[in-house]
Amino acid sequence: MLDYIISKYNFWIYVVLMMIGLYAMIGKKNLIKKLIGMNIFQSAMILFYVSIGVKAGATVPILSGHGHGHVHEVIEVAKYLNPLPHVLMLTAIVVSIATTGVALATLILIYRRYNTLEEDEILKIRKDTGV
């Protein structure tokens, strides 16, 4: 059992990264630190999904020589990787970058308005001014 757990060390690293990101999002009061935590969490999820798409001894699913007058043979699906997790994570990377850009722009506006990025101070200013 211990050998199985040790052999899956990469999954444990992803879990640790996810927990670091979750802690930063929930436990920190600085909005930049929360954004960094969100990025760490997203990166851990992307690494996790890419790693579950990997298969030992498999190859990319590119078939050559099939169909153009060649003899049709049985394709062994087990020899090929599933490209879907990798393609989905490319999309997730693009969404992550866009989300980070919008969040940074929003944080600039928050800083210009409140002169701070500390959550407690912003809430106190809003309570005091009624805005």
N, C-alpha and C positions, 0 to 999 in steps of 0.2 A: 504494500500500500504506500509506504514511504517513497519507494522508487518511482511509483506512478506520479505522486505529488511533485517530486523533484524533477521528473522529466517534463512536466508542464510548467516550468518556472516562468516562461514568458507570460502565461496567463496571470500568474500571481503578480508580476510586475505591472500588468495592465490594471489589475484591481487596486494596487497601491497607488498608481497614478490617478485613477478615478477618485479614490478617497482623498488624495491631496487636493485635487481640483474641487471636489465637493466641499471639503473643509474651507478652502479659500473663498468659495462662493457664499457659504453660510456664515462662517466664523469671522471673516474680516469686515471691517467697517469702511475701508478705503475702496472707492469704486474702481480704481485702476487694478487693485489687487483682486477684486471680484472678477473683473474681466480676464485677468491672467488665469485665475482659477477656472473660468469657463473654457478658456483655450486649452488648458491642461486636460480638463475633462473630455473635451472634444477629441483631442489628440489620442487619448487613451482609447476612446471608443473606435476611432479610425484604425489604430494599430490592432485592436482586438478583431475587428471584422476582416482586416487583411489577413491576419494570421489564421483565422478559421477557414479561409479560402485556399490555404496551402495544403498540398497533398504530397507526401514523400514519393519520389520516383516518377511523378507525373510530368507531363509536358503541356505546352500551350495548345489550345484546341484549333490548330490550323491544319486543315486537311489539304494535301496536295495530290494531284493525279486522279482525283475521283470525278467521275462524270463524263469526261471528254473522250468517250470511246474506250476507256480503260475498263478492265475487269472490275466489277464491283465486289468488294470484300466486306466482311462484317467489321464494323467499327467497334472497338473495345472502349466503351465509355470510361471505364475505370482508369485508363491510362492518361486521361486528360484532366486538366484543372478546370474548375468552375470559374469563369471570368466574372460572373455577376457581382460577387462581393467587392472585387477590385474596381469595377466600373462604378458601382454605387458609392464607394469611398472617394473616388475622384470627384463625384458630384458633391459629396459631403465636404471635401476640402474647399471647393469653390464657395459653398454656402458659408463655411466657417470664416473664410477670408472676408466675404461680404459682410457678415454679421459683425466681425471685429472692426471693420472700417466704419460701419454705421454707429457702432457703440463708441468708438473713439471720437467721432464727430459729435455725438450727443454729449459725451463727457466734456468736450471743449465748450459747448454751449452751457452746460451746467456750471463749469468753472467760471465762465465769464459772468454768469448771473449771481452766483453765490460766493465766489472767490475761495472756494474750498471743494475738495472731493471727498470729504469725510461725511459719511451718511448721517451720523448723529448731529453734526453741526448744521447740515442742510435741513434736517427735520426741525431742529430748534429754531433756525431762521424762519422757516415756513410757519411754524407755530406762533412765533413772536409777531410776524408781520401779517399773518392771516392770508398769505398768498398760497 
